[in-house]
Amino acid sequence: MPELPENPDLSWDLDDFSNQDRARDFVMQFETTMCVYSASVEQLYTSYEMFFPQEWQRKLVILPDPQAYHDTFFNIHPRAVAATGLYIIPGELIGQDGLFLANVDENRTLGTRQVPFAAGMRAIMDNQADDEPFLPILAKGDLREFEQSWPVLHLHRVRPGVLEKISDLDRHSLANVIYEKLETLFLSCPKAPIGN
């Protein structure tokens, strides 16, 4: 039975979700495809499990794999992690299938353009400078509810050029792990042209 982690960044509240089952189902598809960041300990977890313990109702608990110490990146300073303003949304929110990438306006409404997740993410990644790759990750607070019932995921990104305490080899490894996980997520997304 998992215990609540001492690290508060790894215990996410689901209190505000009117449809918690939908939120659980949505976020679980990212368990093996997105890395999770903890600002309080400056670590990025690439191997972890998500739990929803009955004793702690309305909690999502993220437990890094204790056997995979090498799958944790250390010295990831909060300065090197930035909010993107981009969201992964379920296609059902806009009458489509699969996952979509969208922006959300200041009044918490969907922006004017939503694109299929894999195509949109590849386009962003392809247009980044080599020394500033787009490396999306998740952090506490990124799982949010939209329009009273739909779970969405805000994306943060790691900026490897700002990381001062890790080696070039670790920077390269970090980027590779994030890309490999995203490729797994891309494979699960239906092929669709960018449109809307």
Residue pairs with C-beta under 8 A, 6 or more apart in sequence:
1 53
1 55
2 51
2 53
2 61
2 63
4 11
4 53
4 56
4 59
4 61
5 11
5 61
5 62
5 63
7 38
7 40
7 41
8 40
8 140
9 37
9 38
9 39
9 40
9 41
9 139
9 140
10 36
10 38
10 61
10 62
10 63
10 64
10 140
11 56
11 59
11 60
11 61
11 62
12 59
12 60
12 61
12 62
12 140
12 141
12 143
13 58
13 59
13 60
14 20
14 23
14 24
14 52
14 58
14 59
14 60
14 143
15 58
16 145
17 23
17 58
17 145
17 151
18 145
18 148
18 149
19 149
19 151
20 58
22 149
22 150
22 151
23 143
23 145
23 151
24 52
24 60
26 90
26 151
26 153
27 50
27 60
27 143
27 151
27 153
28 50
29 185
29 188
30 88
30 138
30 153
30 185
31 48
31 49
31 50
32 181
32 184
33 181
33 182
33 184
33 185
33 188
34 136
34 137
34 138
34 181
34 182
34 185
35 44
35 45
35 46
35 137
35 138
35 177
35 178
35 181
36 44
36 45
36 48
36 62
36 137
36 138
36 139
37 43
37 44
37 45
37 76
37 81
37 137
37 138
37 139
37 156
37 158
38 44
38 45
38 139
38 140
39 78
39 81
39 139
42 74
42 75
42 76
42 77
42 78
43 72
43 73
43 74
43 76
44 72
44 73
44 76
44 137
44 158
44 174
45 62
45 64
45 71
45 72
46 71
46 72
46 73
46 177
46 178
46 181
47 64
47 65
47 68
47 71
47 72
48 62
48 63
48 64
48 65
49 62
49 63
49 65
50 60
50 61
50 62
51 60
51 61
51 62
51 63
52 59
52 60
52 61
53 59
53 61
60 143
64 71
64 72
65 71
71 177
73 166
73 170
73 173
73 174
74 166
75 163
75 165
75 166
76 158
76 163
76 166
77 162
77 163
77 164
77 165
79 162
80 158
80 159
80 160
80 162
80 163
81 137
81 139
81 156
81 157
81 158
81 159
82 156
82 157
82 159
83 154
83 156
84 136
84 154
84 155
84 156
84 157
85 103
85 104
85 154
86 101
86 102
86 103
86 124
86 136
86 154
86 155
87 101
87 102
87 103
87 104
87 146
87 152
87 153
87 154
87 155
88 99
88 100
88 101
88 117
88 152
88 153
88 155
89 99
89 100
89 101
89 102
89 110
89 114
89 146
89 150
89 152
90 99
90 100
90 150
90 151
90 152
91 97
91 98
91 99
91 100
92 150
93 100
93 110
93 146
93 147
93 150
93 152
94 100
94 102
94 110
94 114
94 196
96 192
97 190
98 116
98 117
98 189
98 190
98 192
99 116
99 117
99 118
99 185
99 189
100 114
100 115
100 116
100 117
100 120
101 114
101 115
101 116
101 117
101 120
101 121
102 110
102 111
102 113
102 114
102 115
102 152
103 110
103 111
103 113
104 110
104 111
104 146
104 152
105 111
108 146
110 146
113 196
114 196
115 123
115 194
115 195
115 196
116 189
116 190
116 191
116 192
116 193
116 194
117 185
117 186
117 189
118 185
118 186
118 189
118 191
119 192
119 193
119 194
120 194
121 134
121 136
121 182
121 186
122 186
123 194
124 134
125 133
125 134
128 134
131 161
132 159
132 160
132 161
133 160
133 175
134 157
135 157
135 158
135 159
135 160
135 174
135 175
135 178
135 179
136 155
136 156
136 157
136 178
136 182
137 155
137 156
137 157
137 158
137 178
138 153
138 155
138 156
139 156
141 154
142 153
142 154
142 155
142 156
143 151
143 152
143 153
144 151
144 152
144 153
144 154
145 151
145 152
146 152
158 174
158 178
160 171
160 174
160 175
163 171
166 174
